Amino acid sequence: MSDMPAILVAEEDFNRLTTLIEKQGDSDVADGLDDELSRATLVPLAEMPDDVVTMNSTVRFRNEDSGQEHELTLVYPHEVGTGEGKISILAPAGSALLGLSVGESIEWPIRGRNNIHLKIINVTRQN
């Protein structure tokens, strides 16, 4: 999908995620994340704009189909725990969030239903 916009990814996140992908072996999710990372522009975390989603960012978004707002924190798989308010980078929607910025929209795949359209309205970075 060459029409996808380039994304910004922190160098620190890229290194950890590359290791994570290698550990996953051959899986659709790892391949999808690998595709995302292959089109990323790498930036040191210290220079990353505040409105770009990085690992451990809390992302607030609006469901453009229903108008509802939700908040999720993008985490590594071992940090999901109970999963309350967290999404793993290895979830298809998790890897889709990485590198997006405020104002951008994505189609969010939901198993067995039509995709929903989400617009990012705020990003809070955890330091």
C-alpha positions in Angstrom: 0.0 0.0 0.0 2.2 2.8 -1.3 -0.5 5.5 -0.8 0.0 5.2 3.0 1.5 8.4 4.6 5.0 8.2 6.0 5.0 7.9 9.7 7.4 9.2 12.4 8.8 6.6 14.8 11.2 7.2 17.7 14.5 5.5 17.2 14.2 4.0 20.6 10.8 2.5 19.8 12.0 1.3 16.4 14.9 -0.7 18.0 12.6 -2.4 20.6 9.9 -3.1 18.0 12.4 -4.6 15.6 13.5 -7.0 18.3 9.9 -7.8 19.1 9.1 -8.6 15.5 12.1 -10.9 15.3 10.8 -12.8 18.4 7.3 -13.2 16.9 8.6 -15.1 13.9 6.3 -15.3 10.9 2.9 -13.8 11.9 0.5 -11.5 10.0 0.6 -9.0 12.9 4.4 -8.9 13.0 4.5 -8.6 9.2 2.0 -5.7 9.4 4.1 -4.0 12.0 7.2 -4.6 9.9 5.5 -2.9 7.0 4.6 0.1 9.1 8.2 0.4 10.3 9.6 0.0 6.8 8.0 3.3 5.8 8.8 5.1 9.0 11.0 8.2 9.3 13.1 7.7 12.4 13.5 10.6 14.9 15.2 10.6 18.3 12.4 10.5 21.0 13.7 13.8 22.4 13.0 15.5 19.0 9.6 13.8 18.4 6.7 16.3 18.0 4.3 16.1 20.9 1.3 15.3 18.7 2.7 12.1 17.3 1.8 8.7 18.7 4.8 6.8 20.1 5.0 3.7 22.3 3.3 4.4 25.7 1.4 7.4 24.3 -2.2 7.8 25.5 -4.3 8.5 22.4 -7.7 10.1 22.5 -9.8 9.6 19.4 -13.3 10.2 18.1 -15.3 7.5 16.4 -16.4 9.5 13.3 -19.3 7.1 12.8 -20.8 7.4 16.2 -19.3 10.6 17.6 -18.1 8.8 20.7 -14.6 9.5 22.1 -12.2 6.9 23.5 -8.8 6.8 25.0 -6.2 4.0 24.7 -2.5 3.7 25.7 -0.3 2.0 23.1 1.9 -0.5 24.9 4.2 -3.5 24.4 2.5 -6.9 24.6 3.8 -7.7 28.1 2.4 -4.4 29.4 -1.2 -5.0 28.4 -2.1 -6.8 31.7 -5.8 -6.6 32.2 -6.1 -4.7 29.0 -8.2 -1.9 30.5 -7.5 1.2 28.4 -4.4 -0.4 26.8 -3.8 -1.7 23.3 -0.8 -3.9 22.3 1.4 -2.7 19.4 0.9 -6.3 18.1 -2.9 -5.7 17.8 -3.6 -4.7 14.1 -5.2 -1.5 15.3 -2.2 -0.9 17.7 0.3 -1.0 14.9 -1.9 1.2 12.8 -1.8 3.9 15.5 2.0 4.1 15.7 3.4 7.3 14.1 0.1 9.0 13.5 -0.5 12.5 14.6 -3.4 14.6 15.9 -5.9 15.3 13.1 -5.2 12.1 11.2 -7.8 9.5 10.7 -7.6 5.7 10.3 -9.9 2.9 9.5 -10.1 0.6 12.5 -10.8 -3.1 11.6 -13.3 -4.8 13.9 -13.7 -8.5 13.5 -17.1 -9.4 12.0 -18.2 -5.8 11.5 -17.6 -3.0 9.2 -14.4 -0.9 9.8 -14.9 2.2 12.0 -13.3 5.5 11.3 -11.3 7.1 14.0 -9.8 10.6 14.2 -7.0 11.3 16.6 -7.8 14.3 18.7 -5.1 14.2 21.4 -1.8 12.5 22.2 -0.3 12.4 25.7 3.2 11.1 25.9 4.3 9.1 28.9 7.9 10.0 29.7 
